[in-house]
Amino acid sequence: FIGTFLSSLTILDGKSSEVVSRLKSGWLDSLLLNWKIWVPCQLVNFRFVPQNYQVLFANMVALVWNTGLSYMANREKKENEGKTAV
C-alpha cells in the first residue's frame, strides 16, 4: 500500500520521472510509521476492545494513519521544492 500510495501521488503530481527517487526517500519513514501505529493499536484492539467496537477502533486508527501518511508524503514534497528554489 505504501509504495502504491507514494507512486500514485507522484504520478498525479505530474512527476512520473521522480517515482523511484520518491520511493527511495519516503519508503522507510512511511514503513516505520506504519509499524509504530498499527502494531501497538492492533495489539490493544484485539486484547482490550470489545468485539463489537473493534471495527470502529480500527477505523479511528486508520484516520490517524492516513493523516500521518499524507503529512509525510507532503512534507517530502515541500522539502524537495525548498531545495530546488534555492
C-alpha positions as CSV (number, residue, x, y, z in Angstrom):
1,F,0.0,0.0,0.0
2,I,2.8,2.5,0.9
3,G,4.5,2.0,-2.4
4,T,1.3,2.4,-4.4
5,F,0.3,5.5,-2.4
6,L,3.7,7.2,-2.9
7,S,3.9,6.2,-6.6
8,S,0.3,7.4,-7.3
9,L,0.8,10.6,-5.5
10,T,4.0,11.4,-7.5
11,I,2.4,10.5,-10.8
12,L,-0.7,12.5,-10.1
13,D,1.6,15.5,-9.3
14,G,2.8,15.1,-12.9
15,K,6.3,14.0,-11.9
16,S,6.4,10.4,-13.1
17,S,10.1,10.6,-13.6
18,E,10.6,11.1,-9.9
19,V,8.7,7.9,-8.7
20,V,11.8,5.9,-8.0
21,S,13.5,8.7,-6.0
22,R,10.4,9.4,-4.1
23,L,10.1,5.7,-3.1
24,K,13.7,5.6,-2.0
25,S,13.3,8.7,0.1
26,G,9.9,8.1,1.6
27,W,9.6,4.3,1.8
28,L,11.4,3.6,5.1
29,D,10.0,6.5,7.0
30,S,6.5,5.5,6.0
31,L,7.0,1.9,6.8
32,L,8.3,2.7,10.2
33,L,5.3,5.0,10.8
34,N,3.1,2.1,9.7
35,W,4.7,-0.2,12.3
36,K,4.6,2.4,15.1
37,I,0.9,3.0,14.6
38,W,-0.6,-0.3,13.5
39,V,1.2,-2.9,15.6
40,P,0.5,-1.4,19.0
41,C,-3.0,-0.4,18.1
42,Q,-3.9,-3.9,16.8
43,L,-2.5,-5.4,20.0
44,V,-4.7,-3.2,22.0
45,N,-7.6,-3.7,19.7
46,F,-7.6,-7.5,19.9
47,R,-6.8,-7.7,23.5
48,F,-8.9,-4.9,25.2
49,V,-11.5,-3.6,22.8
50,P,-14.8,-5.5,22.8
51,Q,-15.5,-7.3,19.6
52,N,-18.4,-5.1,18.6
53,Y,-16.2,-2.0,18.7
54,Q,-13.1,-3.4,17.0
55,V,-14.0,-2.1,13.5
56,L,-14.8,1.3,14.9
57,F,-11.4,1.4,16.7
58,A,-9.6,0.2,13.6
59,N,-11.3,2.9,11.5
60,M,-10.3,5.6,14.0
61,V,-6.7,4.4,13.9
62,A,-6.9,4.4,10.1
63,L,-7.8,8.0,10.2
64,V,-4.7,8.8,12.2
65,W,-2.6,6.5,9.9
66,N,-3.9,8.2,6.7
67,T,-3.3,11.6,8.1
68,G,0.3,10.7,9.1
69,L,1.0,9.2,5.7
70,S,-0.4,12.2,3.9
71,Y,1.7,14.5,6.1
72,M,4.9,12.6,5.4
73,A,4.2,12.5,1.7
74,N,3.6,16.2,1.5
75,R,6.4,17.1,3.9
76,E,8.9,15.4,1.5
77,K,7.3,17.3,-1.4
78,K,7.8,20.6,0.4
79,E,11.4,19.7,1.3
80,N,12.2,18.9,-2.3
81,E,10.5,22.2,-3.5
82,G,12.6,24.1,-1.0
83,K,15.8,22.6,-2.3
84,T,15.0,23.4,-5.9
85,A,14.0,27.0,-5.0
86,V,17.4,27.8,-3.5
